[in-house]
Amino acid sequence: MKYIYIKIKNTLKNKRLDINIKYLIKKYSRNKIINLIKNKNVYVNNKIITKPSKKINKNDLIKIFIKIIKNKYIALNKILFKKIYEDKYLLIINKNKNTVIHPGYGNKNNTIMNSLMFYYKSNKILPRYGIIHRLDKDTTGIILVAKNILSYLKLKNYIKKKKIIRIYKTIVYGIINNNGIIKKSISRNKYNRTRMCINKKGKKAITYYNVIETFSFCTLLKIKLITGRTHQIRVHMNYINHPIVGEKIYTNKNIKKYKISKNINILIKKLDRQALHASRIKFKHPINNNLIKIDSKIPNDILNLIFHLRLKNKK
């Protein structure tokens, strides 16, 4: 058995034990939590509690015993990321292109999570080894990782309450002259489950975009995510007919209308991915409440494309 310590926040005092645990561990159903309590797997201040209705006071310490299912994936003795920031509570890493975050069909043991399994063994009690959010395989940039259960729960709550600011840089087809916002719900495509689509019955999705620079046929944007739906930026930009340069799944065929020089076309093909980079993350530290603001430089493949687009503008 592995155990988790949770120190109840002030705002949760005088609440039932089961409500406190549900608030902090949202992935567990209320029934599962009640069963944990009744089966003597929950301690309050080192005493076994079997009543879900017990009231919790300020600074009470809850200890929960949870069976950890044996991990079916293999730890990878290979660093697939660069550390940008680290303390004993959290880790911020920079993800390279062509790198997968979580194991899945076709790639079970060569992901960032597999690498965390080897180098951060204490993270094994955390869901997905502490990874708070994800990036697509060919999107580069910042990933946030928790290193203990308390920081994990708080950071997940920050994500839910939109308290973590995530900024991206991207190049899109077409000239955009004004800043804007896209509010279109997203769901999984019922005809192709690996793709997402705009659907008014889907989950709420909000994307802000600001113009940084325009070129002969495309625009460099700063993107701010309010929500974090799968493929959100790619789907939203394609929806407003400004698909991301280099994107292969959602980009419509209308890009053929743009007059793109031969050498720029070669650079886009050489890029071999969407020109999308997670460039900044900003939030309050989950433990000490200090402001954390981390930047990641645009990688060389996108910088090279921007350089040549600027040269083209000068001609």
Beta strands, then each sheet from edge to edge (+ up, - down):
strand 1: 2-7
strand 2: 15-16
strand 3: 42-44
strand 4: 47-48
strand 5: 55-56
strand 6: 61-66
strand 7: 81-86
strand 8: 90-95
strand 9: 140-146
strand 10: 165-173
strand 11: 180-183
strand 12: 186-188
strand 13: 196-198
strand 14: 206-214
strand 15: 218-225
strand 16: 276-284
strand 17: 291-295
sheet 1: 1+ 6- 3+ 4-
sheet 2: 2+ 5-
sheet 3: 7+ 8- 9+ 16+ 10- 15+ 14- 11+
sheet 4: 7+ 8- 9+ 16+ 17-
sheet 5: 12+ 13-
end
